[in-house]
């Protein structure tokens, strides 16, 4: 058994417009890195965090990575194992791209690898959900499941947990733009209505089913017309500068569909190829620059691997 490892875990786009808390997919960039070492002592320590501007706790009881790793160690009957963690944030916190998820997944994949892969990546999902619960008060899986398993993922049920990997068109790309404005996940979740009209729910069910069907059929037109959300996007989009204008820009530039990534403020478009994705990110960034808003952009195919070991 090795005593140290370095792992990268990818960012994710949760909800995919109409699938609130039940759909998500992984992208190749950005992501987070964890270096983990077995110390021979007792208990978990976090010796270093970079890239977080001092926002994340070094206290192992309060950090999503260490908390999830502790749950894993308890499960395998080695609760007092000595582990040191370095967390290197390579993506913005509070971006809507699964920042806490990427860190947590990297940590869990690292510890599971150090213990000779006692669990599959799918079996690690409940432990990662514990990290999400610590980060935003609710243990959802639409970030952690695709980050662990790669690809597009459907969470059919939470109790019991039932996760399905979905096929998707091989050439599909994501154009992701992160406007540097603050939209805390907890606040964004609290804005969502707790009750919806039955006719709205029926519309939403049809769109989720249409999106899943479109992915299976590799039918870009069906995917695009299913990427409509009448329950969450109308409220959350208020927090994102010029959301409607950006959506129009993306769709007019060839996007299949456009929406909010997770709780925002990041937005994303699905496209047929990388060139269209690059065109869209350039136009969206220019529009935000005209509003005096800084932004970051990422163009990626759908990540098929999930976390990987780095040399």
Residue pairs with C-beta under 8 A, 6 or more apart in sequence:
1 114
1 115
1 116
2 113
2 114
3 37
3 38
3 114
4 35
4 36
4 37
4 38
5 35
5 36
5 110
5 113
5 114
5 309
6 33
6 34
6 35
6 36
6 110
6 309
6 310
6 311
7 33
7 34
7 36
7 106
7 107
7 109
7 110
7 113
7 307
7 308
7 309
7 310
8 31
8 32
8 33
8 106
8 307
8 308
8 310
9 31
9 32
9 34
9 101
9 102
9 103
9 105
9 106
9 109
9 147
9 148
9 306
9 307
10 26
10 27
10 28
10 29
10 30
10 31
10 102
10 147
10 150
10 303
10 306
10 307
11 26
11 27
11 29
11 30
11 31
11 91
11 95
11 97
11 98
11 99
11 102
11 147
11 176
11 298
12 24
12 25
12 26
12 27
12 97
12 98
12 101
12 102
12 142
12 143
12 144
12 146
12 147
12 262
13 24
13 25
13 27
13 97
13 98
13 174
13 176
13 261
13 262
13 268
14 21
14 23
14 24
14 96
14 98
14 140
14 142
14 143
14 261
14 262
15 21
15 23
15 24
15 142
15 229
15 232
15 259
15 260
15 261
15 262
16 23
16 24
16 25
16 152
16 211
16 227
16 259
17 207
17 211
17 227
17 228
17 229
17 233
17 257
17 258
17 259
17 260
18 204
18 207
18 208
18 211
18 226
18 227
18 228
18 229
19 142
19 154
19 208
19 211
20 192
20 229
20 231
20 232
21 140
21 141
21 142
21 155
22 142
22 154
22 155
22 156
22 208
23 142
23 152
23 153
23 154
23 155
23 208
23 211
23 212
24 98
24 142
24 143
24 145
24 146
24 152
24 153
25 146
25 151
25 152
25 153
25 168
25 174
25 302
25 303
26 146
26 147
26 149
26 150
26 151
26 302
26 303
26 306
27 97
27 174
27 176
27 298
27 300
27 301
27 302
27 303
28 300
28 301
28 303
29 298
29 300
30 90
30 91
30 92
30 97
30 102
30 298
31 90
31 91
31 102
31 106
32 87
32 88
32 89
32 90
32 91
32 99
32 102
32 103
32 106
33 87
33 88
33 90
33 106
33 310
34 65
34 85
34 86
34 87
34 88
34 103
34 106
34 107
34 110
35 85
35 86
35 88
36 83
36 84
36 85
36 86
36 107
36 110
36 111
36 114
37 83
37 84
38 81
38 82
38 83
38 114
39 45
39 82
39 83
39 84
40 82
41 82
42 80
42 81
42 82
43 60
43 80
43 82
43 83
44 60
44 66
44 69
44 70
44 73
44 81
44 82
44 83
44 84
44 85
45 60
45 83
45 84
45 85
46 58
46 59
46 60
46 63
46 65
46 66
46 84
46 85
46 86
46 87
47 84
47 85
47 86
48 86
48 87
49 56
49 58
49 86
49 87
49 88
49 89
50 86
50 87
50 88
50 89
51 88
51 89
51 90
52 87
52 89
52 93
53 93
55 93
56 63
56 87
56 89
56 93
57 63
60 66
60 67
60 70
60 85
61 67
62 134
63 87
64 100
64 103
64 104
64 131
64 132
64 134
64 135
65 85
65 87
65 103
65 104
65 106
65 107
65 131
66 85
66 107
67 130
67 131
67 134
68 104
68 107
68 108
68 127
68 128
68 130
68 131
69 83
69 85
69 107
69 108
69 111
70 79
71 127
71 130
72 108
72 111
72 112
72 119
72 124
72 127
73 79
73 80
73 81
73 83
73 111
75 127
76 115
76 118
78 115
83 111
85 107
87 103
87 106
87 107
89 99
89 103
91 97
91 99
91 102
92 99
92 178
92 180
92 296
93 99
93 100
94 182
94 183
94 184
94 185
95 178
95 261
95 265
95 266
96 178
96 183
96 185
96 260
96 261
96 262
96 263
96 264
96 265
96 266
97 176
97 178
97 261
97 262
97 266
98 143
98 144
98 147
98 262
100 131
100 132
100 135
100 136
100 143
101 128
101 131
101 132
101 143
101 144
101 147
102 147
103 131
104 128
104 131
104 132
104 135
104 144
105 124
105 128
105 144
105 147
105 148
105 306
105 307
106 307
108 124
108 127
108 128
108 148
109 121
109 124
109 148
109 306
109 307
112 118
112 119
112 124
113 309
121 148
121 149
121 306
121 307
122 148
122 149
122 163
124 148
125 141
125 144
125 145
125 148
125 149
125 161
125 163
126 161
128 141
128 144
128 145
128 147
128 148
129 139
129 140
129 141
129 144
130 139
131 144
132 138
132 139
132 140
132 141
132 143
132 144
133 139
135 185
136 185
136 186
136 189
137 186
137 189
138 189
141 153
141 155
141 158
141 161
141 163
142 153
142 155
142 262
143 262
145 153
145 155
145 163
146 152
146 153
146 303
146 306
147 306
147 307
148 306
148 307
149 163
149 165
149 306
150 303
150 304
150 305
150 306
151 165
151 166
151 168
151 302
151 303
151 304
152 165
152 166
152 167
152 168
152 215
152 302
153 163
153 164
153 165
153 166
154 163
154 164
154 166
154 212
155 161
155 162
155 163
155 164
156 162
156 163
156 164
166 212
166 215
166 216
167 215
167 216
167 218
168 215
168 218
168 302
169 215
169 218
169 220
169 272
171 272
171 273
171 301
172 256
172 270
172 271
172 272
172 301
172 302
173 270
173 271
173 272
173 273
173 274
173 276
173 277
173 299
173 300
173 301
173 302
174 268
174 269
174 270
174 271
174 277
174 298
174 299
174 300
174 301
174 302
175 250
175 255
175 268
175 269
175 270
175 271
175 276
175 277
175 278
175 280
175 281
175 284
175 297
175 298
175 299
176 261
176 266
176 267
176 268
176 281
176 297
176 298
176 299
176 300
177 246
177 266
177 267
177 268
177 281
177 284
177 285
177 288
177 295
177 296
177 297
178 265
178 266
178 295
178 296
178 297
178 298
179 240
179 241
179 265
179 266
179 267
179 288
179 293
179 294
179 295
180 293
180 294
180 295
180 296
181 239
181 240
181 241
181 265
181 293
182 265
183 239
183 240
183 263
183 264
183 265
185 262
185 263
188 236
188 239
188 263
188 264
189 263
191 235
191 236
191 238
191 239
192 231
192 232
192 235
192 236
193 231
193 235
196 204
196 231
200 230
200 231
201 231
203 228
203 230
204 229
204 230
204 231
206 226
207 226
207 227
207 228
207 229
208 226
209 226
210 222
210 225
210 226
211 222
211 223
211 226
211 227
213 219
213 222
213 226
214 220
214 221
214 222
214 223
214 224
214 226
215 223
220 256
220 272
223 256
223 257
223 270
224 255
224 256
224 257
224 270
226 257
227 256
227 257
227 258
227 259
227 270
229 259
233 259
233 260
236 260
236 263
236 264
237 243
237 244
237 260
237 264
239 264
239 265
240 246
240 260
240 264
240 265
240 267
241 265
241 288
241 291
241 293
242 287
242 288
242 291
243 260
243 267
245 287
246 258
246 267
246 284
246 287
246 288
247 258
247 259
247 267
249 280
249 283
249 284
249 287
250 258
250 267
250 269
250 280
250 283
250 284
251 257
251 258
253 276
253 279
253 280
253 283
254 271
254 272
254 276
254 279
254 280
255 269
255 270
255 271
255 276
255 280
256 269
256 270
256 271
256 272
257 269
257 270
258 267
258 268
258 269
258 270
259 267
259 268
260 266
260 267
260 268
261 267
261 268
267 284
269 277
269 280
271 277
271 280
274 299
274 301
277 299
278 299
281 297
281 298
281 299
282 297
284 295
284 297
285 295
285 297
288 294
288 295
289 295
